[in-house]
């Protein structure tokens, strides 16, 4: 086995929607706050609806004090696995065991990033908010998620060249970026270009 290295730089061609699935956990603090408001049903006030939107924006972010808004490593691994067999005839399991990002959190660059120091800076700025009317239980309901424009991110990647070579990984990254995309509601959102270079 010979581990090789490359660098990948992604640049968005469509806005990026982020959707951290943490509210799937019934014990999650955001889930509890969201449930307390939604269970009010027809008794919800305009402020309740506004607060539901704010909770959804907060909950769907990937954010910490070190990286700010970030991309989780599993986004990239999942994107490569999704296209691996149809593109280069390598099974998902082999990709998972032979291609590794050097970090588990990849900082996101985006338009007006300099205005964001905390989650509150995103929740309080309409530029970073996207609302959709989505089907749920036979009706359409408003859902909110964070959105980012003019975005980019970069990372170093290690790969086992006895399983995939540089050209294989480059093809996978291009396929994932241009046709699959990242984030939520892809490929309508989250499509990008990628520049791949060897170390």
C-alpha positions in Angstrom: 0.0 0.0 0.0 1.3 3.5 -0.9 -0.6 6.5 0.5 -0.6 9.4 -1.8 -1.7 13.0 -1.3 -3.6 15.6 -3.2 -5.4 18.9 -2.7 -8.9 19.7 -3.8 -10.3 23.3 -4.1 -14.1 23.6 -4.6 -15.9 26.8 -5.8 -19.7 27.0 -5.9 -21.6 27.6 -9.1 -25.0 27.4 -7.3 -25.8 28.5 -3.7 -25.2 26.1 -0.9 -27.9 24.9 1.5 -26.7 23.4 4.7 -28.9 20.9 6.7 -27.3 19.4 9.8 -29.7 16.5 10.7 -29.3 16.9 14.5 -33.0 17.5 15.1 -33.6 13.9 14.2 -32.6 13.2 17.9 -35.7 13.7 20.1 -33.4 14.8 23.0 -31.7 17.5 21.0 -32.1 21.0 22.5 -33.2 22.5 19.2 -35.7 19.6 18.7 -37.2 20.2 22.1 -37.6 24.0 21.5 -39.0 23.4 18.0 -41.5 20.8 19.3 -42.7 23.1 22.0 -43.7 25.7 19.4 -45.1 23.4 16.7 -47.3 21.5 19.1 -49.3 24.7 19.6 -50.9 24.1 16.2 -53.4 26.8 15.2 -52.6 28.8 18.3 -49.2 29.7 17.0 -48.6 33.5 16.8 -46.5 35.3 14.2 -43.7 35.4 16.7 -43.9 31.7 17.2 -43.5 31.2 13.4 -40.5 33.5 13.4 -38.9 31.7 16.3 -39.5 28.3 14.6 -37.6 29.7 11.6 -34.7 30.9 13.8 -34.5 27.5 15.5 -34.4 25.7 12.2 -31.6 28.0 10.9 -29.5 27.4 14.1 -30.1 23.7 14.1 -29.2 23.1 10.5 -25.8 24.9 10.7 -22.5 23.1 11.1 -20.7 25.7 13.2 -18.1 25.8 16.0 -16.0 28.5 17.5 -12.8 27.3 15.9 -13.9 26.8 12.3 -17.0 29.0 12.1 -19.3 27.5 9.4 -17.8 24.2 8.2 -18.3 21.3 5.9 -18.3 17.9 7.6 -15.8 15.3 6.2 -18.6 12.8 5.6 -20.2 15.1 2.9 -17.1 14.5 0.7 -16.8 10.8 1.5 -20.5 10.2 0.7 -20.2 12.2 -2.5 -17.3 10.1 -3.7 -19.0 6.9 -2.7 -22.2 7.9 -4.5 -20.4 8.2 -7.9 -17.6 5.6 -7.5 -19.1 2.5 -9.1 -20.9 4.2 -12.0 -17.8 6.3 -12.7 -14.7 4.1 -12.1 -16.2 0.7 -11.2 -14.9 0.8 -7.6 -17.3 -0.3 -4.9 -18.4 2.2 -2.1 -16.8 0.0 0.6 -13.4 0.3 -1.2 -13.6 4.0 -1.4 -14.5 4.3 2.3 -11.4 2.3 3.2 -8.9 3.9 0.8 -9.8 7.6 0.5 -9.5 9.9 3.6 -9.7 13.6 4.3 -6.9 15.0 6.4 -9.5 16.8 8.7 -13.0 16.1 9.8 -14.2 19.7 9.6 -13.5 21.8 6.5 -14.0 25.6 7.0 -16.4 27.2 4.5 -15.6 30.4 2.7 -18.6 32.4 1.5 -19.7 35.9 0.6 -19.7 38.3 3.6 -18.0 35.8 5.8 -16.3 38.7 7.6 -19.7 39.7 9.0 -20.1 36.3 10.8 -18.6 35.8 14.2 -21.3 33.8 15.9 -24.4 31.8 14.9 -26.5 34.8 15.8 -24.9 36.7 12.9 -26.3 34.2 10.5 -29.7 33.9 12.2 -30.1 37.7 12.2 -29.1 38.2 8.6 -31.6 37.5 5.8 -28.7 37.0 3.3 -28.0 33.7 5.0 -31.6 32.5 5.3 -33.7 30.5 2.7 -37.3 29.6 3.2 -39.2 26.9 1.2 -42.7 25.5 1.2 -42.3 21.8 1.4 -44.8 18.9 1.5 -45.4 17.4 4.9 -48.4 15.1 5.8 -50.3 16.1 2.7 -49.9 19.9 3.1 -47.1 22.4 2.5 -45.3 23.9 5.4 -42.6 26.6 5.6 -39.1 25.3 6.3 -36.0 27.4 6.8 -32.3 26.6 6.2 -29.0 28.5 6.1 -27.8 29.4 2.6 -24.4 30.6 1.4 -23.4 32.3 -1.9 -20.1 32.5 -3.6 -18.8 29.7 -1.5 -15.7 27.6 -1.6 -13.7 25.2 0.5 -10.5 23.2 0.2 -8.9 20.2 1.8 -6.0 17.8 1.6 -6.9 14.2 0.8 -5.0 10.9 1.2 -5.7 7.9 -1.0 -4.3 4.4 -1.3 -3.0 4.1 -4.9 -3.3 0.3 -4.9 -7.1 0.9 -5.0 -7.5 4.2 -6.8 -4.8 6.3 -8.6 -4.6 10.1 -8.9 -6.7 10.1 -12.1 -9.4 8.0 -10.5 -9.8 10.3 -7.6 -9.7 13.4 -9.8 -12.5 11.9 -11.9 -14.6 11.2 -8.8 -14.1 14.7 -7.4 -15.1 16.3 -10.7 -18.1 14.1 -11.1 -19.2 14.7 -7.5 -18.7 18.5 -7.8 -20.2 19.1 -11.2 -23.1 16.7 -11.2 -23.8 15.7 -7.6 -23.1 18.8 -5.5 -23.0 19.2 -1.8 -25.5 20.1 0.9 -29.3 20.0 0.7 -31.5 19.8 -2.4 -28.6 19.1 -4.6 -28.0 19.3 -7.5 -30.4 22.3 -7.8 -28.2 23.7 -5.0 -24.7 23.0 -4.1 -23.1 22.3 -7.5 -19.5 23.5 -7.9 -16.2 23.2 -9.8 -13.1 21.6 -8.4 -9.4 22.1 -9.0 -7.3 19.1 -8.1 -3.5 19.2 -7.6 -0.9 16.7 -6.4 1.4 17.4 -3.5 
